[in-house]
Amino acid sequence: MLANYFPVLLFIAIGTAIGVGALIGSRVINTLLGNQRPDPEKLSPYECGFEAFEDARMKFDVRYYLVAILFILFDLEIAFLFPWAVVLQEIGWEGFAAMFVFLGILVIGFVYEWKKGALEWE
Amino acid sequence: MNHNIILALPEVTLLILIGGIMMVDLFSAPEKRADRLMGLAVITLLIVGAAVYNPFVEARFAFNGMFVVDGMAAVLKVAMAACLLIGLLYSRDHLEKRGLFTGEYVMLMLFALLGMMVMVSANNFVTLYLGLEIQALSVYALVALQRDSARASEAAMKYFILGALASGLLLYGISMVYGATGSLDIEQVAKSVGFSQGNTALLAFGLVFVVAGLAFKLGVVPFHMWVPDVYHGAATPTTMLLSTAPKIAAFAFIVRILGDGLAGMAGDWQLMLVFLAVLSLAIGNIVAIAQTNLKRMLAYSTISHMGFLVLGILAGTNNGYSSSMFYVVTYALTALASFGMILLLSREGFEAENLEDFKGLNQRSPWHAFLMLIVMFSLAGIPPTVGFFAKLSVLQAALEAGWVWLVVFAVLMSVIGAFYYLRVVKLMYMDAPVDTAPIGGNAVAGSLLTVNTFALLLLGLLPSGLLELCRRAIAASF
């Protein structure tokens, strides 16, 4: 039974070896070949847009959430449309109609958010 | 493929009309918007009520058994649409004076109705959950709509977090039921539970979580923490909405899951419901005595009424279900009248939500005091109001099922409960008024409130029509 998991163990071992190897290797090559001109910005961990260490209770612009919600909606729409397009031959007119009902509902939502000004950044 | 989409006609119509209302809201001039929204919302509710299928036929299935239209679903859908309609007529002035009568309010209300209609017609755990979430998300947003009020925001936050937790518990329970029975279809689950196939330990474990989730949604002790805060914090029209139609939907939800799907485990869930009923009756009635805010008092009163509702369901018989159905429908009607009165006595910048605002109401307006008297009698369960017959039929059903001590306990608790309802009557008739402003209010809302209150009296004198309707609806469904 446990023998079945041997490939997984092997995979973990190799993965760890490559990961650690790459880390150590790049560090070694860096110290040997690179120019070292550190400054605080370079040494701080990379975070997209935010300070890495500060109070977590800061004010978020509510528009982040708005964009996130709108993104999810249309992202999902695409996620539905691709498989639908692939099997359209088999599901026929019924599938076609079902998708257009779904798109119709989304269009109403889209018109609503547009007219309400949810897409205007300033 | 067996879609039978025609059976979902009320839901489909509602969805299309909501889409239409959204567009009208967008493209109307601001000064015409409120009237148009009101008109369209009323028309929508009337159409949806009319589109509901005839209740007295066999259960019919749509979408490959995901969706069922039967007597219970049809009657409850009409009841919910009526609740929303009456509530909307009561609350328009109140909302408009506070700048809350917006397209969002109307749409969220109708979306909540859509969710509740899906809930009462669901024949699959996934459909049930889908309906529940449509309803819950709309209602969270409705509570939060008054976003400048710190109390409303706090209430919305509490409601959202506890509601999300409850949904999680419910889903966890449903996943275990699925694990034990291998199906999400309510009939299939009922079959495999009935033949005691599958893992009973897992099933019992799932049942605990399902009951906890349902209890949260219904707001019974010990899962009642959100009820007083949300009732108090939300704008009164939203509180009214919360305490009427969602309770009806929650009733259907519980009967479908416990009475239908998990009927084979009645022995297990009855004991859990006994626990919930006893605690709700005790805590609801006793804590309500200490309240000085009428909305908070009515919140605790709801908890105790939900205890009665659970009492009928735990009888586990058709008679019990139909009594509970009668109870929840008449409770919704009574709650509409009580919140309608708060709305009518409120005016711009003033909420008549404290008990002392009702002091000496008889001197200010004998007619309003009389109406409130009937409402309070009905909530307390004093004949000849409908509250008495609702309690009587539930107690009878529980008695027939053999729960004698529970019935005695419920009667004792409703005697305690009568105290705080009668206190309102005492304040209205025997105290001097604190607030002396004239009672205004919209004529439509005022006359509707009179009709609503007299309906409580009429149903109390002639309860057999509605009782028979509930009985036939349940008999056609199970």
Interface residues (C-beta under 8 A of the other chain):
Chain A: E94 I105 I108 V111 Y112 K115 K116
Chain B: M1 L15 G19 M22 M23 L26 F27
